[in-house]
Amino acid sequence: MYAPIDQFAAVLDWVMKQRPDSAYSRYSIFRVGFEDPQLLGSTFGAADAMRRLNQFGSSLAATVRKTDIVTRQVSVFWVLTPECNADMVGCRLCEIVGKVKQFELDVGHCSVGAWLFPLPGATDSTASALLAHLGTLPPAFKFEPAEDCAVSWAVRTGSRLDQFPGKIGKNCYRAKQDLTNL
């Protein structure tokens, strides 16, 4: 199960207070957001939308590493992870976002963004201020479930799809057929 927001904020506050040269100052925050919670509520009703979001959150928490912390704010999930390979975690999160159909939450837009720390200009004093501030900053990595993460990786890195370090799913294969120059 995912952590309550106050526990997530306590850990994030501690991490934010680490010296810039500390190993603990290097971390990532991922945001998995269902961008229109009113659409979810009007489509399913508030109670059913909450149940579906809880099921999705449980699936997300079960997918990330045990050292990662997952929390939820209404229809946005935050994942705090120690320094890691952002492409690897991002692809894992894209797989989870791909399961949005399983929970029938595909009625609205869902996106995944990742910020890598230390982040220049992010000198917020509290975790809640930082999370609010991240909403105004473009993420270092953005994964759109409508696009394949392997294709996004190839475009972002300038590499070919056959060099992709992760598992290429069926939707990647279809994209590979159409994008032979990647």
MDAnalysis code that builds the backbone (N, CA, C; Angstrom):
import MDAnalysis as mda
import numpy as np

u = mda.Universe.empty(546, n_residues=182, atom_resindex=np.repeat(np.arange(182), 3), trajectory=True)
u.add_TopologyAttr("name", ["N", "CA", "C"] * 182)
u.add_TopologyAttr("resid", np.arange(1, 183))
u.add_TopologyAttr("resname", ["MET", "TYR", "ALA", "PRO", "ILE", "ASP", "GLN", "PHE", "ALA", "ALA", "VAL", "LEU", "ASP", "TRP", "VAL", "MET", "LYS", "GLN", "ARG", "PRO", "ASP", "SER", "ALA", "TYR", "SER", "ARG", "TYR", "SER", "ILE", "PHE", "ARG", "VAL", "GLY", "PHE", "GLU", "ASP", "PRO", "GLN", "LEU", "LEU", "GLY", "SER", "THR", "PHE", "GLY", "ALA", "ALA", "ASP", "ALA", "MET", "ARG", "ARG", "LEU", "ASN", "GLN", "PHE", "GLY", "SER", "SER", "LEU", "ALA", "ALA", "THR", "VAL", "ARG", "LYS", "THR", "ASP", "ILE", "VAL", "THR", "ARG", "GLN", "VAL", "SER", "VAL", "PHE", "TRP", "VAL", "LEU", "THR", "PRO", "GLU", "CYS", "ASN", "ALA", "ASP", "MET", "VAL", "GLY", "CYS", "ARG", "LEU", "CYS", "GLU", "ILE", "VAL", "GLY", "LYS", "VAL", "LYS", "GLN", "PHE", "GLU", "LEU", "ASP", "VAL", "GLY", "HIS", "CYS", "SER", "VAL", "GLY", "ALA", "TRP", "LEU", "PHE", "PRO", "LEU", "PRO", "GLY", "ALA", "THR", "ASP", "SER", "THR", "ALA", "SER", "ALA", "LEU", "LEU", "ALA", "HIS", "LEU", "GLY", "THR", "LEU", "PRO", "PRO", "ALA", "PHE", "LYS", "PHE", "GLU", "PRO", "ALA", "GLU", "ASP", "CYS", "ALA", "VAL", "SER", "TRP", "ALA", "VAL", "ARG", "THR", "GLY", "SER", "ARG", "LEU", "ASP", "GLN", "PHE", "PRO", "GLY", "LYS", "ILE", "GLY", "LYS", "ASN", "CYS", "TYR", "ARG", "ALA", "LYS", "GLN", "ASP", "LEU", "THR", "ASN", "LEU"])
u.atoms.positions = np.array([
    [0.843, -1.186, 0.000],
    [0.000, 0.000, 0.000],
    [0.883, 1.242, 0.000],
    [0.349, 2.332, -0.446],
    [1.122, 3.561, -0.475],
    [1.041, 4.302, 0.863],
    [2.008, 5.182, 1.089],
    [2.136, 5.885, 2.356],
    [1.196, 7.085, 2.413],
    [0.746, 7.437, 3.625],
    [-0.021, 8.683, 3.769],
    [0.871, 9.881, 3.406],
    [0.273, 10.959, 2.958],
    [1.022, 12.129, 2.504],
    [1.899, 12.706, 3.611],
    [1.460, 12.635, 4.881],
    [2.280, 13.204, 5.956],
    [3.562, 12.399, 6.170],
    [3.516, 11.091, 6.004],
    [4.733, 10.281, 6.107],
    [5.665, 10.557, 4.922],
    [5.088, 10.648, 3.741],
    [5.859, 10.974, 2.542],
    [6.543, 12.332, 2.731],
    [5.789, 13.330, 3.215],
    [6.333, 14.677, 3.416],
    [7.450, 14.680, 4.448],
    [7.323, 13.875, 5.503],
    [8.368, 13.818, 6.535],
    [9.679, 13.296, 5.945],
    [9.612, 12.255, 5.142],
    [10.819, 11.706, 4.518],
    [11.386, 12.711, 3.518],
    [10.523, 13.322, 2.716],
    [10.978, 14.304, 1.736],
    [11.614, 15.510, 2.437],
    [11.012, 15.968, 3.541],
    [11.611, 17.074, 4.309],
    [13.021, 16.711, 4.766],
    [13.199, 15.490, 5.259],
    [14.513, 15.046, 5.723],
    [15.519, 15.025, 4.572],
    [15.106, 14.489, 3.437],
    [15.989, 14.405, 2.268],
    [16.363, 15.806, 1.790],
    [15.410, 16.721, 1.812],
    [15.661, 18.085, 1.343],
    [16.680, 18.817, 2.214],
    [16.796, 18.442, 3.467],
    [17.711, 19.108, 4.389],
    [19.146, 18.577, 4.319],
    [19.401, 17.598, 3.475],
    [20.742, 17.034, 3.351],
    [21.668, 18.004, 2.613],
    [22.919, 17.964, 2.958],
    [23.920, 18.804, 2.284],
    [23.975, 18.422, 0.807],
    [24.250, 19.383, -0.071],
    [24.308, 19.088, -1.511],
    [25.338, 18.026, -1.890],
    [26.400, 17.881, -1.102],
    [27.417, 16.879, -1.428],
    [27.125, 15.513, -0.813],
    [26.032, 15.401, -0.086],
    [25.646, 14.134, 0.538],
    [25.018, 13.198, -0.493],
    [25.258, 11.908, -0.307],
    [24.633, 10.910, -1.190],
    [23.108, 10.963, -1.080],
    [22.604, 11.406, 0.086],
    [21.156, 11.472, 0.291],
    [20.510, 12.639, -0.445],
    [21.324, 13.562, -0.967],
    [20.757, 14.704, -1.683],
    [20.439, 14.360, -3.136],
    [20.808, 13.171, -3.559],
    [20.546, 12.740, -4.932],
    [19.352, 11.784, -4.928],
    [18.241, 12.278, -5.437],
    [17.016, 11.490, -5.458],
    [16.156, 11.947, -6.621],
    [15.093, 11.253, -6.835],
    [14.154, 11.590, -7.907],
    [12.745, 11.618, -7.336],
    [11.938, 12.466, -7.904],
    [10.510, 12.485, -7.578],
    [9.757, 12.289, -8.883],
    [8.898, 11.294, -8.890],
    [8.044, 11.017, -10.040],
    [6.623, 11.429, -9.694],
    [5.949, 11.985, -10.672],
    [4.542, 12.385, -10.512],
    [3.719, 11.624, -11.535],
    [2.758, 10.866, -11.063],
    [1.805, 10.174, -11.928],
    [0.477, 10.864, -11.684],
    [0.012, 11.613, -12.664],
    [-1.171, 12.427, -12.440],
    [-2.315, 12.145, -13.384],
    [-3.481, 11.962, -12.787],
    [-4.728, 11.927, -13.550],
    [-5.199, 13.371, -13.545],
    [-5.078, 14.038, -14.693],
    [-5.157, 15.486, -14.762],
    [-6.550, 16.070, -14.590],
    [-7.591, 15.261, -14.673],
    [-8.953, 15.787, -14.554],
    [-9.774, 14.937, -13.575],
    [-9.593, 15.173, -12.255],
    [-10.328, 14.353, -11.282],
    [-11.842, 14.535, -11.370],
    [-12.307, 15.715, -11.814],
    [-13.747, 15.925, -11.952],
    [-14.330, 15.009, -13.024],
    [-13.549, 14.772, -14.083],
    [-14.000, 13.869, -15.142],
    [-14.140, 12.446, -14.592],
    [-13.175, 12.031, -13.771],
    [-13.262, 10.699, -13.160],
    [-14.497, 10.606, -12.272],
    [-14.726, 11.643, -11.462],
    [-15.886, 11.644, -10.561],
    [-17.203, 11.647, -11.308],
    [-17.282, 12.437, -12.369],
    [-18.541, 12.489, -13.117],
    [-18.769, 11.224, -13.935],
    [-17.694, 10.546, -14.320],
    [-17.829, 9.319, -15.106],
    [-18.245, 8.143, -14.228],
    [-17.600, 7.992, -13.068],
    [-17.828, 6.817, -12.227],
    [-18.620, 7.103, -10.965],
    [-18.758, 8.357, -10.592],
    [-19.276, 8.699, -9.278],
    [-18.084, 8.784, -8.328],
    [-18.174, 9.618, -7.329],
    [-17.031, 9.884, -6.451],
    [-16.510, 8.621, -5.772],
    [-17.398, 7.816, -5.219],
    [-16.963, 6.623, -4.478],
    [-16.249, 5.623, -5.382],
    [-16.801, 5.377, -6.566],
    [-16.187, 4.411, -7.475],
    [-14.871, 4.950, -8.033],
    [-14.804, 6.251, -8.313],
    [-13.557, 6.845, -8.785],
    [-12.468, 6.703, -7.721],
    [-12.808, 6.930, -6.447],
    [-11.838, 6.771, -5.356],
    [-11.383, 5.320, -5.247],
    [-12.309, 4.384, -5.389],
    [-11.954, 2.969, -5.319],
    [-10.982, 2.612, -6.440],
    [-11.253, 3.082, -7.635],
    [-10.380, 2.798, -8.781],
    [-8.998, 3.426, -8.587],
    [-8.967, 4.662, -8.086],
    [-7.680, 5.315, -7.818],
    [-6.905, 4.560, -6.736],
    [-7.600, 4.075, -5.715],
    [-6.938, 3.278, -4.671],
    [-6.358, 1.988, -5.250],
    [-7.090, 1.334, -6.119],
    [-6.591, 0.111, -6.743],
    [-5.371, 0.424, -7.612],
    [-5.448, 1.504, -8.365],
    [-4.319, 1.906, -9.189],
    [-3.106, 2.211, -8.300],
    [-3.320, 2.935, -7.207],
    [-2.232, 3.266, -6.280],
    [-1.597, 2.036, -5.678],
    [-2.399, 1.058, -5.322],
    [-1.860, -0.192, -4.781],
    [-1.011, -0.901, -5.823],
    [-1.468, -0.899, -7.073],
    [-0.696, -1.507, -8.155],
    [0.613, -0.750, -8.367],
    [0.567, 0.575, -8.306],
    [1.769, 1.392, -8.452],
    [2.755, 1.099, -7.327],
    [2.271, 1.074, -6.098],
    [3.137, 0.816, -4.943],
    [3.761, -0.575, -5.015],
    [3.041, -1.534, -5.569],
    [3.572, -2.893, -5.685],
    [4.601, -3.010, -6.802],
    [4.611, -2.069, -7.733],
    [5.498, -2.140, -8.888],
    [6.862, -1.513, -8.635],
    [6.911, -0.444, -7.848],
    [8.190, 0.238, -7.619],
    [9.037, -0.536, -6.618],
    [10.292, -0.112, -6.448],
    [11.202, -0.800, -5.534],
    [10.769, -0.596, -4.083],
    [11.239, -1.472, -3.203],
    [10.882, -1.367, -1.787],
    [11.457, -0.117, -1.140],
    [12.526, 0.449, -1.703],
    [13.123, 1.661, -1.149],
    [12.394, 2.918, -1.604],
    [11.471, 2.796, -2.537],
    [10.706, 3.940, -3.028],
    [9.486, 4.159, -2.143],
    [9.060, 5.411, -2.038],
    [7.879, 5.742, -1.240],
    [6.841, 6.328, -2.189],
    [5.638, 5.805, -2.116],
    [4.538, 6.246, -2.974],
    [3.458, 6.855, -2.097],
    [2.922, 7.996, -2.529],
    [1.797, 8.607, -1.826],
    [0.805, 9.136, -2.849],
    [-0.346, 9.544, -2.356],
    [-1.398, 10.047, -3.247],
    [-1.979, 11.337, -2.698],
    [-2.182, 12.316, -3.580],
    [-2.915, 13.541, -3.281],
    [-4.065, 13.616, -4.282],
    [-5.231, 13.315, -3.859],
    [-6.441, 13.275, -4.677],
    [-6.226, 12.359, -5.886],
    [-5.890, 12.911, -7.057],
    [-5.701, 12.079, -8.248],
    [-4.269, 12.123, -8.761],
    [-3.343, 12.543, -7.900],
    [-1.924, 12.603, -8.259],
    [-1.145, 11.689, -7.319],
    [-0.302, 10.846, -7.893],
    [0.564, 9.965, -7.117],
    [1.992, 10.488, -7.225],
    [2.686, 10.530, -6.099],
    [4.087, 10.940, -6.036],
    [4.918, 9.748, -5.629],
    [6.081, 9.588, -6.267],
    [7.008, 8.509, -5.932],
    [8.359, 9.149, -5.635],
    [8.849, 8.955, -4.422],
    [10.169, 9.425, -4.015],
    [11.110, 8.237, -4.075],
    [12.187, 8.383, -4.822],
    [13.094, 7.262, -5.017],
    [14.538, 7.727, -4.856],
    [15.373, 6.906, -4.211],
    [16.791, 7.248, -4.138],
    [17.381, 7.313, -5.541],
    [18.567, 7.876, -5.646],
    [19.225, 8.010, -6.949],
    [19.085, 6.710, -7.733],
    [18.651, 6.852, -8.968],
    [18.400, 5.662, -9.784],
    [18.502, 6.027, -11.249],
    [18.390, 5.035, -12.071],
    [18.346, 5.222, -13.506],
    [16.929, 5.675, -13.852],
    [16.767, 6.940, -14.187],
    [15.438, 7.500, -14.425],
    [14.726, 6.819, -15.580],
    [15.466, 6.413, -16.610],
    [14.823, 5.720, -17.727],
    [14.198, 4.413, -17.270],
    [14.919, 3.685, -16.427],
    [14.425, 2.395, -15.948],
    [13.151, 2.570, -15.124],
    [13.197, 3.498, -14.165],
    [12.020, 3.723, -13.326],
    [10.895, 4.320, -14.153],
    [11.243, 5.218, -15.055],
    [10.211, 5.815, -15.899],
    [9.501, 4.795, -16.752],
    [10.253, 3.856, -17.289],
    [9.627, 2.796, -18.087],
    [8.722, 1.924, -17.231],
    [9.170, 1.654, -15.996],
    [8.339, 0.874, -15.086],
    [7.032, 1.615, -14.793],
    [7.144, 2.916, -14.575],
    [5.944, 3.708, -14.317],
    [5.061, 3.773, -15.553],
    [5.677, 3.832, -16.735],
    [4.875, 3.817, -17.958],
    [4.091, 2.513, -18.089],
    [4.699, 1.411, -17.661],
    [3.978, 0.142, -17.681],
    [2.751, 0.217, -16.779],
    [2.914, 0.829, -15.620],
    [1.783, 0.969, -14.699],
    [0.729, 1.868, -15.308],
    [1.166, 2.987, -15.885],
    [0.201, 3.890, -16.502],
    [-0.506, 3.176, -17.649],
    [0.192, 2.268, -18.304],
    [-0.440, 1.474, -19.350],
    [-1.560, 0.600, -18.820],
    [-1.511, 0.318, -17.529],
    [-2.566, -0.486, -16.907],
    [-3.784, 0.350, -16.526],
    [-3.752, 1.625, -16.860],
    [-4.884, 2.500, -16.558],
    [-6.167, 1.913, -17.128],
    [-6.063, 1.290, -18.295],
    [-7.245, 0.662, -18.899],
    [-7.810, -0.435, -18.013],
    [-6.923, -1.162, -17.339],
    [-7.357, -2.241, -16.458],
    [-8.296, -1.710, -15.376],
    [-8.022, -0.493, -14.903],
    [-8.857, 0.114, -13.865],
    [-9.915, 1.028, -14.464],
    [-9.996, 1.037, -15.802],
    [-10.946, 1.844, -16.562],
    [-10.825, 3.328, -16.244],
    [-9.602, 3.768, -15.939],
    [-9.345, 5.180, -15.662],
    [-8.860, 5.910, -16.909],
    [-8.995, 5.285, -18.059],
    [-8.517, 5.860, -19.304],
    [-9.487, 6.881, -19.900],
    [-10.469, 7.309, -19.127],
    [-11.405, 8.319, -19.619],
    [-10.771, 9.705, -19.655],
    [-9.676, 9.898, -18.930],
    [-9.004, 11.196, -18.890],
    [-7.517, 11.053, -19.151],
    [-6.834, 12.177, -19.244],
    [-5.402, 12.197, -19.522],
    [-4.612, 11.852, -18.259],
    [-3.571, 11.052, -18.435],
    [-2.666, 10.685, -17.347],
    [-1.238, 10.886, -17.854],
    [-0.389, 11.484, -17.017],
    [0.996, 11.704, -17.418],
    [1.943, 11.325, -16.296],
    [3.200, 11.092, -16.657],
    [4.251, 10.767, -15.692],
    [5.410, 11.718, -15.946],
    [5.818, 12.428, -14.901],
    [6.967, 13.326, -14.994],
    [7.981, 12.961, -13.925],
    [9.258, 13.235, -14.193],
    [10.323, 12.925, -13.233],
    [11.245, 14.131, -13.081],
    [11.552, 14.459, -11.831],
    [12.509, 15.512, -11.507],
    [13.673, 14.870, -10.773],
    [14.889, 15.236, -11.164],
    [16.092, 14.673, -10.564],
    [16.729, 15.729, -9.677],
    [17.111, 15.344, -8.466],
    [17.673, 16.282, -7.495],
    [19.129, 15.957, -7.222],
    [19.936, 16.938, -6.849],
    [19.547, 18.307, -6.524],
    [19.101, 19.059, -7.775],
    [18.046, 19.837, -7.617],
    [17.429, 20.575, -8.709],
    [17.742, 22.058, -8.542],
    [18.449, 22.654, -9.486],
    [18.764, 24.083, -9.368],
    [17.488, 24.911, -9.215],
    [17.507, 25.828, -8.272],
    [16.360, 26.698, -8.056],
    [15.295, 26.126, -7.148],
    [15.415, 24.866, -6.755],
    [14.433, 24.257, -5.853],
    [14.948, 24.375, -4.429],
    [14.727, 25.518, -3.837],
    [15.192, 25.765, -2.472],
    [14.011, 25.907, -1.526],
    [12.927, 25.256, -1.839],
    [11.729, 25.338, -1.007],
    [12.019, 24.797, 0.387],
    [11.355, 25.364, 1.372],
    [11.655, 25.014, 2.753],
    [10.906, 23.782, 3.248],
    [9.805, 23.421, 2.622],
    [9.039, 22.267, 3.077],
    [8.695, 21.365, 1.892],
    [8.347, 20.143, 2.228],
    [7.971, 19.182, 1.185],
    [6.735, 19.650, 0.428],
    [5.734, 20.156, 1.134],
    [4.512, 20.593, 0.449],
    [4.797, 21.767, -0.480],
    [5.693, 22.684, -0.067],
    [6.065, 23.797, -0.946],
    [6.802, 23.279, -2.180],
    [7.678, 22.283, -1.976],
    [8.414, 21.710, -3.100],
    [7.469, 21.040, -4.087],
    [6.527, 20.246, -3.586],
    [5.590, 19.560, -4.477],
    [4.755, 20.570, -5.252],
    [4.342, 21.657, -4.605],
    [3.588, 22.699, -5.306],
    [4.471, 23.376, -6.348],
    [5.734, 23.603, -6.014],
    [6.681, 24.241, -6.927],
    [6.959, 23.352, -8.145],
    [7.027, 22.047, -7.936],
    [7.296, 21.137, -9.058],
    [6.216, 21.227, -10.117],
    [5.003, 21.542, -9.692],
    [3.918, 21.684, -10.654],
    [4.132, 22.812, -11.642],
    [5.020, 23.762, -11.300],
    [5.283, 24.889, -12.184],
    [6.545, 24.696, -13.019],
    [7.337, 23.675, -12.703],
    [8.586, 23.411, -13.412],
    [8.411, 22.284, -14.425],
    [9.029, 22.396, -15.575],
    [8.974, 21.260, -16.497],
    [9.813, 20.112, -15.930],
    [9.329, 18.887, -16.042],
    [10.101, 17.758, -15.520],
    [11.347, 17.501, -16.367],
    [12.339, 16.885, -15.743],
    [13.547, 16.487, -16.471],
    [13.206, 15.432, -17.512],
    [12.290, 14.544, -17.155],
    [11.800, 13.503, -18.054],
    [10.288, 13.519, -17.992],
    [9.660, 13.359, -19.141],
    [8.201, 13.271, -19.175],
    [7.839, 12.059, -20.006],
    [7.020, 11.227, -19.452],
    [6.582, 10.015, -20.122],
    [5.083, 10.115, -20.330],
    [4.662, 10.083, -21.560],
    [3.236, 10.132, -21.860],
    [2.775, 8.729, -22.200],
    [1.771, 8.228, -21.492],
    [1.317, 6.872, -21.766],
    [0.827, 6.677, -23.198],
    [0.359, 7.753, -23.824],
    [-0.100, 7.604, -25.199],
    [1.067, 7.356, -26.146],
    [2.265, 7.762, -25.731],
    [3.458, 7.517, -26.520],
    [4.205, 6.365, -25.878],
    [4.929, 5.642, -26.648],
    [5.669, 4.531, -26.105],
    [6.927, 5.030, -25.415],
    [7.247, 4.480, -24.243],
    [8.433, 4.948, -23.527],
    [9.708, 4.655, -24.299],
    [9.759, 3.579, -25.058],
    [10.957, 3.277, -25.843],
    [11.143, 4.316, -26.950],
    [10.051, 4.720, -27.567],
    [10.131, 5.743, -28.600],
    [10.553, 7.066, -27.967],
    [9.967, 7.406, -26.816],
    [10.359, 8.623, -26.116],
    [11.847, 8.593, -25.775],
    [12.323, 7.454, -25.308],
    [13.739, 7.284, -24.957],
    [14.615, 7.494, -26.194],
    [14.230, 6.896, -27.320],
    [15.033, 7.011, -28.539],
    [15.113, 8.459, -29.008],
    [13.994, 9.158, -28.957],
    [13.982, 10.561, -29.371],
    [14.817, 11.397, -28.408],
    [14.650, 11.152, -27.112],
    [15.342, 11.942, -26.092],
    [16.854, 11.726, -26.125],
    [17.303, 10.499, -26.341],
    [18.738, 10.195, -26.289],
    [19.406, 10.212, -27.648],
    [18.626, 10.218, -28.722],
    [19.205, 10.160, -30.058],
    [19.674, 8.764, -30.430],
    [19.255, 7.765, -29.683],
    [19.654, 6.375, -29.936],
    [18.637, 5.688, -30.830],
    [19.010, 4.497, -31.288],
    [18.090, 3.679, -32.085],
    [17.269, 2.793, -31.155],
    [16.089, 2.404, -31.613],
    [15.217, 1.558, -30.796],
    [15.849, 0.208, -30.470],
    [16.690, -0.330, -31.383],
    [17.316, -1.625, -31.093],
    [18.371, -1.508, -29.994],
    [18.697, -0.289, -29.568],
    [19.627, -0.078, -28.461],
    [18.904, 0.146, -27.138],
    [17.569, 0.147, -27.157],
    [16.781, 0.400, -25.947],
    [17.133, -0.630, -24.870],
    [17.507, -0.167, -23.643],
    [17.969, -1.095, -22.610],
    [16.852, -1.870, -21.923],
    [15.618, -1.449, -22.094],
    [14.511, -2.117, -21.410],
    [13.798, -3.105, -22.298],
    [12.705, -3.603, -21.773],
    [11.873, -4.547, -22.516],
    [10.969, -3.750, -23.455],
    [10.955, -4.124, -24.708],
    [10.099, -3.442, -25.674],
    [8.812, -4.238, -25.807],
    [7.712, -3.593, -25.439],
    [6.406, -4.239, -25.482],
    [5.803, -4.220, -26.874],
    [4.600, -4.765, -26.990],
    [3.941, -4.853, -28.298],
    [3.724, -3.483, -28.918],
    [3.330, -2.500, -28.084],
    [3.108, -1.173, -28.658],
    [4.420, -0.572, -29.149],
    [5.548, -0.922, -28.523],
    [6.851, -0.465, -29.013],
    [7.116, -1.075, -30.385],
    [6.778, -2.320, -30.527],
    [7.027, -3.017, -31.789],
    [6.269, -2.347, -32.927],
    [5.011, -2.004, -32.697],
    [4.230, -1.327, -33.738],
    [4.860, 0.009, -34.083],
    [5.310, 0.746, -33.051],
    [5.949, 2.034, -33.311],
    [7.252, 1.827, -34.084],
    [7.969, 0.753, -33.754],
    [9.251, 0.469, -34.423],
    [9.036, 0.220, -35.915],
    [7.945, -0.402, -36.270],
    [7.653, -0.663, -37.671],
    [7.456, 0.631, -38.441],
    [6.852, 1.636, -37.797],
    [6.571, 2.901, -38.463],
    [7.752, 3.869, -38.386],
    [8.645, 3.703, -37.419],
    [9.737, 4.646, -37.198],
    [11.082, 3.953, -37.384],
    [11.340, 3.497, -38.578],
    [12.553, 2.729, -38.848],
    [13.819, 3.561, -38.724],
    [13.700, 4.883, -38.775],
    [14.897, 5.719, -38.644],
    [15.312, 5.895, -37.198],
    [14.522, 5.456, -36.246],
    [14.896, 5.594, -34.822],
    [15.752, 4.432, -34.371],
])
